[in-house]
Amino acid sequence: GLMLLVTAILHTVLGFAPPPTALVHTRCSLPTMSVLPEMPDVSHFYTKPREEATKEFIMQQTMMRVKDPKASLEFYCNVLGFNLVMHREFPQWQFNVYFVAPVDPATIPTNPDERFAFCMRTPGCIELTWNYGSEKEEGAVYNTGNGDATGTQDGQKVRGGFGHLGITVPDVYDACARFADLGCEFTKTPNSGGMKGLAFMKDPDGYLIEILPQGDLVTKPVDHAGVGVEGGGYVDNSKKQ
């Protein structure tokens, strides 16, 4: 399971699509290429001591612009189960920000100043930024980064750098069945494609959400969409959506 996940990550980073058999039949081997790039030695990054000046740093947020804050909050809070941790309104600059995270709501302070401090200490928040008026625009407003033509001058898809957000769940198949019942749109169900046991779905703006297990990648014979575990092939989302 771990080797399949590592292989999937490498394929996404390197930006090439292996033949389907590379992941369907031989999970522990990389696809053959005529010329492979030199692999960097990253081992020291695992064990390097943390510098004193950075010991209190945390990865606190990822910011994404959203078209309709209500739709986004419904998705992240009701579908994914996060809570609104803090929000701020800036009418003088025509935008609001909403921070969501998977936290116990009982731990969120009620005092606005304490709530802000709590948010700034909470790792892994998503900052949803709403620019006033975007909710009235027709169609998609923001480029999602994955082979997306939204916002481009020539209407052509770009090879975007942003890929996806990711959540982990106890059972990918059960979680995806629930997401499907709630009306979520999938770009990959757990058994489709070459990488089995993980899935991708869209948030209201089209940003991809990856659904991964909290452990080994396991498979079931049929997923919620009726797709069997056999077959499939890898797709590079930076080039095709």
N, C-alpha and C positions, 0 to 999 in steps of 0.2 A: 504494500500500500504506500509506504513512504517513498519508494523508488518511483512509483507512478506519479506521485505528486511532484517530486523533484524534477522528473522528466518533463511534466507539463509546464512547470515554471520556466525551465530552461528553454523550452520551445517557444514560449511566449516572449521571453526576453530576447532570444536570438532572432526571432521573426521569420521562421521558416516553417513550412508544413511538412511533417514526415508522412511517409506512406502509411495507410491505415494499419498494415500488419505490424508496424513498429510498436504500436501501443496495444493492439488487440491480441497479438500472439506472443510478443516478447516484451514483457513489461519492464525488464531490468536492463534493456539495451537501448542505446540511442540510435536514431536513424543514421544511415550511411550518407556522408556528404563527400564530395570530391575534395574539398579543402576545408578543414575545420579550423576555426580561429584558435589562437593560443589561449588556454584557460588560465585566468589569473589565480594565484595562490591566495586564498582568503582565510586560511586557517588561523592566522594571528588575530583576526578580528573577533574570533570566538573568545580568546583568552586574554586580550590586552586589558590591563587595568584601566578602570574608568578614571579620567582626569578629575582631580579635586574640584576644579572650577565647573564641571558639568554634572556632578553627582546628584544634584537636585533637579536636573532637567527631566521633563517628561514629554512624550509625544502626545500632545493634548488635542489636536484637531486636524481635520481635513475640511476645507471649505468648498462647497459647491453652490453655484447659483441655481435657483429653482424658479420655475414659472409661476406656480400657484402654491403659496405656503400652506394653505389648508390641505390641499391634496397631498403634499409632501409629508406634513405632520401626521395625517391619517395613515400614510404608508409606513413611515418609520416608527411611529408609536403604536399603532394598532395591528399592523401586519407583522413587523419585525419585533415588536414588544419592547421598544426603547421608551424612554420618558423624556419629556422636555426638561432640561436641566436649568436653562437660563435663556432669556431672550431680551433683546434691546431694540428699541424703536428710534430711528433717526430721521424724522420727517424733514428736518432741515437739509438732509442729503438724499432724501427720497429712497431710503432703503431700511429694511429690518433684518436682524439676524436671529436665528433660532438654533440653539445648541441641543442636540439630542444624544443620548448615550444609554446603554443597557445598565441601569443602576436601580437599586431599591428605592422606590419613591419616598419611603419613610426617611431616607437619609438626605433628601433634598431640602435645604433650608427654605423657610417662608420669607425671611427678610431679604430684600433685593440685593443688598451689599454682600450679605453672607452667601447668597446664592451665586453671585458672581465669583467670589473666592472659591467656593466649592467647585464650580465649573472649571476654573483655571487649574485646579488640582486633580481633575478627573481625566485619566488617559483615554484616548480613543474616541473623543467626541466627534460628531459630524456637525459642522456649522452650515446650516441652510440659509443662504442669503437671498432675500427677495428684493428686487428692484421694482419700485412701484410702477404699475402699468403693464408689466410683463404678462400678468394674468389675463389681460384683454387681447393679447396678440393671438393671431391664428396660427395653429400648428405648433411644431417644435420651435423652441426659442434658442436653446443652448446646444452647442456641439458637445457630444458625449465623449469624444476622443477615439472612438473605435470605428474606423472606416466610415466616418460620418460626414455628410455634405452640408449639414446645418450651419449657416452663417458664413459659408465660403463665398468668395466673390464670383467664381466661375461655375458654381454648382457641382463641382467635382468633389468626390470623397477625399478626405485627407487621411494620412497615416498618423493618427493621433498618438500622443504619448501616454495619456491617461488610459488606464484599462478598466479597472473595476474597484468597487469596495468588496469586502468579504466578511461573511459571518460564519461561525461554526455552530453546529447543532448536534444533539445526541444521535439523531437518526435522519439522514438526508432524505430518504424516501418518504418518511412520515411527514417531515417538515414541508417537502415539496407538494405532497398531496393536500396539505392544509393551505399552502399558498395558492394552489390551483383552485381550490374551493372558494378562496377569497377573490378570485378573478385576476391573479397576477399573470403577466405575459412572460413566458419562458423563451429564451434563445437556445437553451440546451437543457433537456430533462436529464435525470440521473443516468439513464441508459443510452441516450443518444450520443453521437460523436464517438471519438476513440477513447476518451478518458471516462471511465465508468465510475459511478459512485459519487459524482459531484455534479452540480447544476449551476446554471446562470439564469437569472430573470431580470426584468427591467423595473426600475422605480418609475414614478409618474413622468419624469423628464426623459426617460430612456437610458439613464445611467445603469450600467450593469452591476448586479449584486451576485457574487459567487456564494454558493452554499456548500460548505465543506463539513466533514465529520470531525468530531472532537476525539479523534483516534485514527485507527487504520481506515483506509479506503475499503469499504466492503460493498458488495453488490447484491442485488436481489434479481430474481429472474425477469420480473416485469415491473416497470415503474408506473406512476399514476396515470401517465399518458398512454399506457398500453405498449410501450416500446420494450422489446426484449433486450437482454443484455448482450446478445451476439451482434457482431458487425459494427459499423461506424468508422469514422475517420476524423482526424484532427483539422480544426479550422483556426487560422490566425485572425483573431478579432480586430487587430489593428488594420487589416487589409479588407476584411469583409464583415458586414454586420447583418 
